[in-house]
Structure formats: C-alpha cells, structure tokens
C-alpha cells in the first residue's frame, strides 16, 4: 500500500503538508498526488467494475473538493466525520456509506435485506 498510495502524514498547517508533499520521496505514488502543478490525483480507491462504487468514489472526491474550496483550513481541521457526512447530498455516495455503516445519520437496508 505504501508503494501505490502512501500518505503524507499530518503537519500543523496546510502549507506545511503541501511543502512536505512536494518534497516527499513518495513522488506521484501518494494517496493524494500533488506533484503535477495543474492537477491533483486521488489515489485512495481500489479498482472496481461496480457502477455504484465507481460513482460513489467520484462523488466522494467531488465532496472533498467542494469542502476544500469553500472552507478555511481551520474549519476543515475541526470537522468531524459526522459533520462531513451531514453535508453530503450525492445519492450514490450516501447509499454506499449506508451499506457499509459509515453513514451514521440513519438506518438502512442493504441489497441483501430486500
């Protein structure tokens, strides 16, 4: 896992994380690749052929990007998982999280239960 999706670790500020990521020895093989000037590559996910899993992954990246663009660094650092989940409106992502008991706001039935 470290070879294909290593993590940068945690620093005190976003600028320190970015500097560490740019100078790190992971190169482009980090969980979030920041090596290219004009793109950000998310390497957090396993490969899948399941349509709903693929769409949920894309929706998660979109939600993360929305938060990064609209919240301050401090607001992001203080946000809990449950607060993040409350902001999600993407239907495939909500269903995906519910099926894996990661959507803590309400109970759900999985496909097997139906």
Phi, psi and omega in degrees: 000319179298331180289322187257337181208059180291160178253154181278340186091185184243132174240173186286328181232160177299323179297319179294320177297315180297315179299317179297319180295318182291328183262354186294164181269005178283340183060224181278354183267055177244161181304321172234109184276116179248014186290328180278138183296321189255002180222160171236128180250124177267118181244042186268346193248150171282158176290150180206153172249359180282123183303311183295327178291318178298313180296319178298320178296317178295320178294324177296315178299319178298317179297318179297316180296319178300315178298317181298327181277334188251346180249157175280168178302317180294320179296320178294316182297328182273349185287132176269169177299315182296324176294321177296314182297325179298334182277346186284132176239354183289119188296317180295320179294318178300313180298317179301313180293322178296317181298335181254015179055038177253350176261100194272003185281332181201163178283158178212160172258135176275172181300326180293330183282340185283000000 
